């Protein structure tokens, strides 16, 4: 898929992805800020601000006006907040491109943060936090990052705390928006059945005259660990959810391709090692996932599963055996070939829509300020050797880097501490 990156004079990046055979268009605006840019007192502000951007603009004063216009275009639209960037998007029929672009850019640039709406939205976000706390499979991920990074931005919940949310003011949003929503930190992505000329013309018209403002930076994540660590949240559940993980590398590290293949060896499809072991052989889990998560200045490899309460120790032990096996044995040629085809094929399946391409290219730009095509990523995957996998497994699968987060009917760490070793 061909794309073009253009940097405007004010530093804003525009990525254009013409797709002549796709009837839709996606407009995605990304800003380089998220929970990793926050202070402890304002943790959750990035996420709350994202919600408030849909509550009214100077041109569209109410949330209902924004939603009605987007619905009338037959579009799909939403926003999202992560640790390192926030995004706003709308996807619809390509003939509505200018209208979609106008609405998304208006939300991004001209939100008014109405006081009345802010007070109501506090209740919505508190209920969102409550919802995730009632979902152990989801909440254990937050528990895991808290275990890894502790009391620093990388270890905080993206949604913040209930107390922080209730204490936020309209002025907080105004100041944070001014501090972070600047051209230098903004990437506009347009993908779909629109000419590159029209895409660029709209981006220049709307964003080109914005002033060059300075951008606040992100504090560096501190990592330190000398022994296995365990964090348990006691909860009466019918099933225990856990994340077993290891510290890895940042997003710029060349070893990430090998980690991607390693993750697929363990859980890439129903024929993968952990799926076969836990579901088919042992009959103890409905889901198991292994993947590498690389951020700007840190990374981790995690294995997550939900299992019967009385078999958690047994399952963790078996998973660690599979990890150990990867440090001592080479993945055979047939399995390695299968895994590479699985990764390449799934990447192509995931990139069938305009919104998928927008996220694919835009996510790379805001994280790395460098874009690789799907073909280039596939080439890297195919170059990974069995020896590469063994080497990277030996680097990360070590007892002193082990971490285990658990949500289930447990309180004592002792029995888990005994088995947490490779």
VEXDREN-2710 file (C-alpha; in Angstrom, 1 decimal):
% VEXDREN-2710
k/r/px/py/pz
1/UNK/0.0/0.0/0.0
2/UNK/1.4/3.4/-1.0
3/UNK/1.4/6.3/1.4
4/UNK/3.0/9.7/1.6
5/UNK/4.2/11.6/4.7
6/UNK/4.2/15.4/4.5
7/UNK/5.4/17.7/7.2
8/UNK/3.8/21.2/7.2
9/UNK/5.8/24.3/8.1
10/UNK/4.4/24.3/11.7
11/UNK/5.6/20.7/12.3
12/UNK/2.3/18.9/11.9
13/UNK/2.6/15.6/10.0
14/UNK/0.1/14.5/7.3
15/UNK/0.0/10.9/6.2
16/UNK/-2.0/10.3/3.1
17/UNK/-3.0/6.8/2.0
18/UNK/-5.1/6.8/-1.2
19/UNK/-7.1/3.5/-1.6
20/UNK/-8.8/3.5/-5.0
21/UNK/-10.5/0.1/-4.4
22/UNK/-12.0/0.9/-1.0
23/UNK/-15.3/2.8/-0.9
24/UNK/-14.7/4.4/2.5
25/UNK/-12.4/7.0/4.0
26/UNK/-11.0/7.4/7.5
27/UNK/-9.9/10.6/9.1
28/UNK/-7.7/10.0/12.1
29/UNK/-6.0/12.8/14.2
30/UNK/-3.4/11.6/16.7
31/UNK/-1.6/13.6/19.4
32/UNK/1.5/12.5/21.2
33/UNK/0.1/12.6/24.7
34/UNK/-1.4/10.1/27.1
35/UNK/-1.2/8.9/30.6
36/UNK/2.6/8.6/30.5
37/UNK/2.7/12.5/30.2
38/UNK/0.7/13.1/33.4
39/UNK/1.4/13.9/37.0
40/UNK/0.1/11.8/39.8
41/UNK/-2.3/14.4/40.8
42/UNK/-3.7/14.7/37.3
43/UNK/-3.5/11.0/36.3
44/UNK/-6.5/10.3/34.1
45/UNK/-6.6/13.8/32.5
46/UNK/-5.6/12.7/29.0
47/UNK/-8.5/10.2/29.0
48/UNK/-11.0/12.6/30.5
49/UNK/-10.0/15.3/27.9
50/UNK/-10.6/12.8/25.1
51/UNK/-14.2/12.4/26.4
52/UNK/-14.7/16.1/26.7
53/UNK/-13.7/16.8/23.1
54/UNK/-17.0/15.3/22.0
55/UNK/-19.1/17.5/24.3
56/UNK/-19.2/20.7/22.1
57/UNK/-17.1/23.0/19.9
58/UNK/-17.4/26.6/18.9
59/UNK/-19.0/25.5/15.7
60/UNK/-21.1/22.6/17.2
61/UNK/-22.0/23.7/20.7
62/UNK/-23.5/20.5/22.0
63/UNK/-22.6/16.8/22.1
64/UNK/-25.9/16.0/20.4
65/UNK/-25.0/18.2/17.4
66/UNK/-21.7/16.5/16.9
67/UNK/-23.2/13.0/17.2
68/UNK/-26.2/13.9/15.0
69/UNK/-23.9/15.2/12.1
70/UNK/-21.7/12.1/12.3
71/UNK/-24.7/9.7/12.4
72/UNK/-26.4/11.5/9.5
73/UNK/-23.3/10.7/7.4
74/UNK/-23.6/7.0/8.2
75/UNK/-20.2/7.1/9.8
76/UNK/-18.4/5.2/12.5
77/UNK/-16.6/7.4/15.0
78/UNK/-14.8/7.3/18.3
79/UNK/-11.7/8.2/20.2
80/UNK/-9.1/6.4/22.3
81/UNK/-6.4/7.2/24.9
82/UNK/-3.3/5.2/25.5
83/UNK/-0.2/5.7/27.5
84/UNK/1.7/7.6/24.8
85/UNK/-0.9/8.9/22.4
86/UNK/-4.6/9.9/21.9
87/UNK/-6.6/9.6/18.8
88/UNK/-9.9/10.9/17.3
89/UNK/-11.4/9.4/14.1
90/UNK/-14.4/9.0/11.8
91/UNK/-14.9/6.5/9.0
92/UNK/-17.6/6.7/6.4
93/UNK/-18.5/6.8/2.7
94/UNK/-15.6/8.5/0.8
95/UNK/-18.1/11.0/-0.8
96/UNK/-18.5/12.5/2.7
97/UNK/-14.7/13.1/3.1
98/UNK/-14.8/16.9/3.6
99/UNK/-17.7/16.7/6.1
100/UNK/-15.9/14.0/8.1
101/UNK/-12.7/15.9/8.0
102/UNK/-14.4/19.1/9.2
103/UNK/-16.0/17.4/12.2
104/UNK/-13.0/15.5/13.4
105/UNK/-10.7/18.5/13.0
106/UNK/-13.2/20.7/14.8
107/UNK/-13.4/18.2/17.7
108/UNK/-9.6/18.2/17.9
109/UNK/-9.0/22.0/17.6
110/UNK/-12.0/23.8/18.9
111/UNK/-13.5/21.9/21.8
112/UNK/-15.0/24.2/24.5
113/UNK/-15.2/21.8/27.5
114/UNK/-18.6/22.9/28.8
115/UNK/-18.7/23.0/32.6
116/UNK/-22.1/21.3/32.8
117/UNK/-21.0/18.5/30.5
118/UNK/-17.8/18.0/32.5
119/UNK/-19.7/17.5/35.7
120/UNK/-21.9/14.9/34.1
121/UNK/-19.0/13.1/32.4
122/UNK/-17.3/12.6/35.7
123/UNK/-20.0/10.1/36.6
124/UNK/-19.6/8.4/33.2
125/UNK/-15.9/8.0/33.7
126/UNK/-16.2/6.8/37.3
127/UNK/-18.6/4.1/36.0
128/UNK/-16.1/3.2/33.3
129/UNK/-13.5/2.6/36.0
130/UNK/-16.1/0.6/37.9
131/UNK/-16.9/-1.5/34.8
132/UNK/-13.3/-2.4/34.2
133/UNK/-12.8/-3.4/37.8
134/UNK/-15.6/-5.8/37.4
135/UNK/-13.8/-7.4/34.4
136/UNK/-10.9/-9.4/35.9
137/UNK/-9.6/-10.4/32.4
138/UNK/-9.2/-6.7/31.7
139/UNK/-8.2/-5.4/35.1
140/UNK/-5.3/-7.9/35.5
141/UNK/-3.5/-6.0/32.7
142/UNK/-3.6/-2.8/34.9
143/UNK/-2.4/-4.9/37.9
144/UNK/0.5/-6.2/35.8
145/UNK/1.8/-2.8/34.7
146/UNK/1.4/-1.5/38.2
147/UNK/3.6/-4.4/39.4
148/UNK/6.2/-3.7/36.7
149/UNK/6.5/0.1/37.1
150/UNK/4.9/1.0/40.4
151/UNK/4.2/4.6/41.3
152/UNK/5.2/6.3/38.0
153/UNK/3.2/7.1/34.9
154/UNK/3.9/3.7/33.2
155/UNK/2.4/2.0/36.2
156/UNK/-0.8/4.1/36.5
157/UNK/-4.2/3.4/35.2
158/UNK/-5.0/5.3/31.9
159/UNK/-8.4/6.3/33.3
160/UNK/-6.9/7.6/36.5
161/UNK/-8.5/7.3/39.9
162/UNK/-12.1/8.1/41.0
163/UNK/-10.7/10.8/43.3
164/UNK/-8.7/12.5/40.5
165/UNK/-11.6/12.4/38.1
166/UNK/-14.0/14.0/40.6
167/UNK/-11.4/16.7/41.3
168/UNK/-10.7/17.8/37.8
169/UNK/-11.7/21.3/36.6
170/UNK/-12.4/22.9/33.2
171/UNK/-9.2/24.9/33.6
172/UNK/-7.2/21.6/33.8
173/UNK/-8.5/20.7/30.3
174/UNK/-7.8/24.1/28.8
175/UNK/-4.2/24.1/30.1
176/UNK/-3.5/20.5/29.2
177/UNK/-4.9/20.9/25.7
178/UNK/-2.8/24.0/25.2
179/UNK/0.3/22.3/26.5
180/UNK/0.1/19.1/24.4
181/UNK/-2.3/19.6/21.5
182/UNK/0.2/21.4/19.3
183/UNK/1.2/20.9/15.6
184/UNK/4.6/19.4/16.4
185/UNK/2.9/16.6/18.3
186/UNK/0.0/16.1/15.9
187/UNK/-0.3/13.6/13.1
188/UNK/-3.3/13.7/10.7
189/UNK/-3.9/10.5/8.8
190/UNK/-6.3/10.2/5.9
191/UNK/-6.9/6.8/4.3
192/UNK/-9.4/5.8/1.7
193/UNK/-10.9/6.5/-1.7
194/UNK/-9.9/10.2/-1.9
195/UNK/-7.2/11.7/-4.1
196/UNK/-3.9/12.6/-2.4
197/UNK/-4.3/16.1/-3.7
198/UNK/-7.6/16.6/-2.0
199/UNK/-6.4/15.0/1.2
200/UNK/-3.4/17.4/1.4
201/UNK/-5.5/20.4/0.5
202/UNK/-7.9/19.9/3.3
203/UNK/-5.1/19.2/5.8
204/UNK/-3.2/22.4/4.8
205/UNK/-6.4/24.5/4.8
206/UNK/-7.4/23.5/8.3
207/UNK/-4.1/22.8/10.1
208/UNK/-1.5/24.8/8.1
209/UNK/-1.9/28.1/9.8
210/UNK/-1.6/26.8/13.4
211/UNK/1.2/28.4/15.3
212/UNK/4.4/26.6/16.3
213/UNK/3.9/26.0/20.0
214/UNK/6.3/24.1/22.3
215/UNK/5.4/20.6/23.5
216/UNK/5.8/19.3/27.0
217/UNK/7.9/16.1/27.3
218/UNK/7.4/12.8/28.9
219/UNK/9.3/11.7/32.0
220/UNK/11.6/8.7/31.6
221/UNK/10.3/5.3/32.8
222/UNK/12.6/3.9/35.6
223/UNK/13.1/0.2/35.6
224/UNK/14.6/-1.9/38.3
225/UNK/14.2/-5.5/39.3
226/UNK/16.5/-8.0/41.0
227/UNK/14.1/-10.9/41.8
228/UNK/10.7/-12.4/40.8
229/UNK/7.8/-10.2/41.9
230/UNK/4.2/-11.1/42.6
231/UNK/1.0/-8.9/43.0
232/UNK/-2.3/-10.5/44.0
233/UNK/-5.7/-8.9/44.1
234/UNK/-8.0/-11.0/46.1
235/UNK/-11.4/-11.3/44.5
236/UNK/-14.0/-14.0/44.8
237/UNK/-14.2/-15.3/41.2
238/UNK/-15.1/-18.6/39.4
239/UNK/-11.9/-18.3/37.4
240/UNK/-8.4/-16.9/38.1
241/UNK/-6.9/-14.4/35.6
242/UNK/-3.2/-13.9/35.6
243/UNK/-0.5/-12.2/33.6
244/UNK/3.0/-13.7/33.6
245/UNK/5.6/-11.4/32.2
246/UNK/9.2/-10.3/31.6
247/UNK/10.8/-6.9/30.9
248/UNK/12.0/-6.5/27.3
249/UNK/13.0/-3.6/25.1
250/UNK/11.8/-0.3/23.8
251/UNK/10.0/0.1/20.4
252/UNK/13.2/1.0/18.6
253/UNK/15.1/-2.2/19.4
254/UNK/15.9/-4.5/16.5
255/UNK/15.1/-7.6/18.6
256/UNK/11.4/-6.9/18.5
257/UNK/10.9/-8.8/15.3
258/UNK/12.2/-11.9/17.0
259/UNK/10.0/-11.3/20.0
260/UNK/7.0/-11.0/17.7
261/UNK/7.8/-14.4/16.2
262/UNK/8.4/-15.9/19.7
263/UNK/5.0/-14.7/20.8
264/UNK/3.4/-16.4/17.9
265/UNK/5.2/-19.6/18.6
266/UNK/3.6/-19.6/22.0
267/UNK/0.1/-18.4/21.1
268/UNK/-0.3/-17.7/17.4
269/UNK/-3.4/-19.6/16.5
270/UNK/-5.0/-22.8/17.7
271/UNK/-1.9/-24.9/16.8
272/UNK/0.4/-22.8/18.9
273/UNK/2.3/-24.3/21.8
274/UNK/0.4/-22.8/24.7
275/UNK/-3.0/-23.2/23.1
276/UNK/-2.3/-26.9/22.5
277/UNK/-0.9/-27.4/26.0
278/UNK/-3.4/-25.5/28.1
279/UNK/-6.6/-26.0/26.1
280/UNK/-6.2/-29.2/24.2
281/UNK/-3.9/-31.2/26.4
282/UNK/-4.8/-30.0/29.9
283/UNK/-8.3/-28.6/29.3
284/UNK/-7.7/-25.7/31.8
285/UNK/-8.1/-22.5/29.8
286/UNK/-10.5/-21.0/27.3
287/UNK/-8.0/-18.3/26.3
288/UNK/-4.2/-17.8/26.4
289/UNK/-2.3/-15.0/24.8
290/UNK/1.4/-14.2/24.5
291/UNK/2.7/-11.0/23.0
292/UNK/5.4/-8.3/23.2
293/UNK/4.4/-4.8/24.1
294/UNK/7.0/-2.2/23.2
295/UNK/6.8/1.5/24.2
296/UNK/9.0/4.5/23.6
297/UNK/11.3/3.8/26.6
298/UNK/10.4/0.4/27.9
299/UNK/8.8/-2.9/27.0
300/UNK/7.5/-6.2/28.3
301/UNK/6.5/-9.6/27.1
302/UNK/3.4/-11.0/28.7
303/UNK/1.5/-14.3/28.8
304/UNK/-2.1/-14.0/29.9
305/UNK/-4.7/-16.7/30.7
306/UNK/-7.8/-17.4/32.6
307/UNK/-7.8/-20.8/34.4
308/UNK/-9.6/-22.8/37.0
309/UNK/-8.8/-21.6/40.5
310/UNK/-7.5/-24.9/41.7
311/UNK/-5.0/-25.2/38.8
312/UNK/-3.2/-21.9/38.7
313/UNK/0.1/-23.1/40.0
314/UNK/0.1/-26.1/37.7
315/UNK/-0.6/-23.9/34.7
316/UNK/2.0/-21.3/35.6
317/UNK/4.6/-24.1/36.0
318/UNK/3.7/-25.5/32.5
319/UNK/4.0/-22.1/30.9
320/UNK/7.4/-21.5/32.5
321/UNK/8.5/-24.9/31.1
322/UNK/7.6/-23.8/27.6
323/UNK/9.5/-20.5/28.1
324/UNK/12.5/-22.5/29.4
325/UNK/12.3/-24.8/26.4
326/UNK/12.7/-21.8/24.0
327/UNK/16.0/-20.9/25.7
328/UNK/17.5/-24.4/25.2
329/UNK/15.9/-25.8/22.0
330/UNK/15.7/-24.3/18.5
331/UNK/12.2/-24.0/16.9
332/UNK/12.2/-26.5/14.1
333/UNK/12.0/-25.4/10.5
334/UNK/8.4/-26.5/9.9
335/UNK/7.0/-24.7/13.0
336/UNK/9.0/-21.6/12.2
337/UNK/7.7/-21.5/8.7
338/UNK/4.1/-21.9/9.9
339/UNK/4.4/-19.1/12.4
340/UNK/5.8/-16.7/9.9
341/UNK/3.0/-17.4/7.5
342/UNK/0.5/-17.0/10.3
343/UNK/1.9/-13.5/11.2
344/UNK/2.2/-12.4/7.6
345/UNK/-1.3/-13.6/6.7
346/UNK/-2.9/-12.1/9.8
347/UNK/-1.3/-8.7/9.2
348/UNK/-2.8/-8.7/5.7
349/UNK/-6.2/-9.7/7.0
350/UNK/-6.1/-6.9/9.6
351/UNK/-5.3/-4.3/6.9
352/UNK/-8.4/-4.6/4.8
353/UNK/-10.1/-1.4/5.8
354/UNK/-9.3/2.3/5.7
355/UNK/-9.4/2.7/9.4
356/UNK/-6.9/-0.2/9.8
357/UNK/-4.5/1.4/7.5
358/UNK/-4.9/4.8/9.2
359/UNK/-4.1/3.3/12.6
360/UNK/-1.2/1.2/11.1
361/UNK/0.6/4.2/9.6
362/UNK/-0.4/6.7/12.2
363/UNK/0.6/4.6/15.2
364/UNK/4.1/4.1/13.8
365/UNK/4.5/7.8/13.2
366/UNK/3.5/9.0/16.7
367/UNK/5.5/6.3/18.4
368/UNK/8.7/6.1/16.3
369/UNK/8.5/9.1/13.9
370/UNK/9.3/6.5/11.3
371/UNK/7.0/4.5/9.1
372/UNK/7.5/1.0/7.7
373/UNK/5.3/-0.5/5.1
374/UNK/3.5/-3.9/5.7
375/UNK/5.9/-5.4/3.1
376/UNK/9.0/-4.1/5.1
377/UNK/7.6/-5.5/8.3
378/UNK/6.9/-8.9/6.7
379/UNK/10.5/-9.0/5.4
380/UNK/11.8/-8.5/8.9
381/UNK/9.6/-11.3/10.2
382/UNK/10.7/-13.6/7.5
383/UNK/14.4/-12.9/8.3
384/UNK/14.0/-14.1/11.9
385/UNK/15.9/-17.4/12.5
386/UNK/15.5/-20.1/15.0
387/UNK/18.7/-19.0/16.6
388/UNK/17.4/-15.4/16.9
389/UNK/14.4/-16.7/18.8
390/UNK/16.6/-18.8/21.1
391/UNK/18.9/-15.8/21.8
392/UNK/16.1/-13.4/22.6
393/UNK/14.3/-16.0/24.7
394/UNK/17.6/-16.5/26.7
395/UNK/17.8/-12.7/27.2
396/UNK/14.3/-12.2/28.6
397/UNK/13.3/-15.5/30.2
398/UNK/15.2/-15.2/33.4
399/UNK/14.0/-15.7/37.0
400/UNK/15.1/-12.3/38.2
401/UNK/12.9/-10.7/35.6
402/UNK/9.8/-12.7/36.2
403/UNK/6.5/-10.9/37.2
404/UNK/3.2/-12.5/38.1
405/UNK/-0.1/-10.5/38.5
406/UNK/-3.1/-12.4/39.7
407/UNK/-6.8/-11.7/40.3
408/UNK/-8.6/-14.5/42.0
409/UNK/-9.5/-16.0/45.4
410/UNK/-5.9/-15.8/46.8
411/UNK/-4.2/-13.8/49.5
412/UNK/-0.9/-15.6/50.2
413/UNK/2.0/-15.3/47.7
414/UNK/4.0/-18.1/49.3
415/UNK/3.0/-21.0/47.1
416/UNK/3.4/-18.9/43.9
417/UNK/6.8/-17.6/45.0
418/UNK/8.0/-21.2/45.2
419/UNK/7.2/-22.0/41.5
420/UNK/8.2/-18.6/40.0
421/UNK/11.5/-19.5/38.5
422/UNK/13.1/-20.6/35.2
END
